[in-house]
Amino acid sequence: MQNKISPIISAVSNISKKSTNKIADIAEYKHYKKGELITLVGQKNNLEYFITDGICRSFLSTPDGEDITISFFMSNSIISPSTTRNKEGKSVINIQALTDVEVATIDATEFEKLMIEDLEIRDFGNSVLRNELMAKVQKEIALASLKGKDRLRLLRKNFPNIENQIPHADIASYLGITPISLSRLRTKS
């Protein structure tokens, strides 16, 4: 199974096979069906997630019950690190499989131990955190400064072909527009 996680790691940081194997050795693989929740707000969670196949989203629900999509995670990517998704050991966001998904999970405490003892793994973990921060800042800037059509163009650049794979309501929510507005933008472009 290591060959499934190695490309994800090497896409983030160039670390040795020895260090990659340390991570792969503690990974466990899980499958989630389309629509299934991987994490739930308030649920105890101490895992790191590497998506080997499929698409997930992170989201929150408003007091009115409307779901707001925060991020998308595609095949061969890493879901937001545990330290950014949890508070006091409990999830602060929901993560849902938007397609059938396979993930490699790693106990976050075990991963932290690896980071302490292996400089390459520490650099990898820090790179994942930096990438997460940069993605969130770029999305905030886009939501604040771009028109709907430009947000859609950016989505297409960052998540190629996602429009053909997941519900458009989730895309509209991510872009901060209504599904009707998304439909109009898609027709024009």
MOFENWO-V619295 format. One record per backbone hydrogen bond with DSSP energy under -1.0 kcal/mol. NH is the residue of the N-H (numbers start at 1). CO is the residue of the C=O. If there is no record, write none. Layout:
BEGIN
nh,co
NH,CO
NH,CO
END
This chain:
BEGIN
nh,co
4,1
5,2
6,2
9,5
10,6
11,7
12,9
13,9
15,13
20,16
21,17
22,18
23,19
24,20
25,21
26,23
27,24
28,105
30,103
32,101
35,97
36,33
38,95
39,95
42,91
43,40
45,89
48,106
50,104
51,77
52,102
53,102
56,73
57,96
58,71
59,94
60,68
62,66
65,62
68,60
70,58
71,58
73,56
76,51
77,51
79,49
84,81
85,81
86,82
87,90
90,87
91,43
92,85
94,59
95,39
96,57
97,36
98,55
99,55
101,32
102,53
103,30
104,50
105,28
106,48
108,46
111,107
112,108
113,109
114,110
115,111
116,112
117,113
118,114
122,118
123,119
124,120
125,121
126,122
127,123
128,124
129,125
130,126
131,127
132,128
133,129
134,130
135,131
136,132
137,133
138,134
139,135
140,136
141,137
142,138
143,139
144,140
145,141
146,142
151,147
152,148
153,149
154,150
155,151
156,152
157,153
158,154
159,155
162,159
164,161
165,162
166,162
171,167
172,168
173,169
174,170
175,171
177,172
182,178
183,179
184,180
185,181
186,182
187,183
188,184
189,185
END
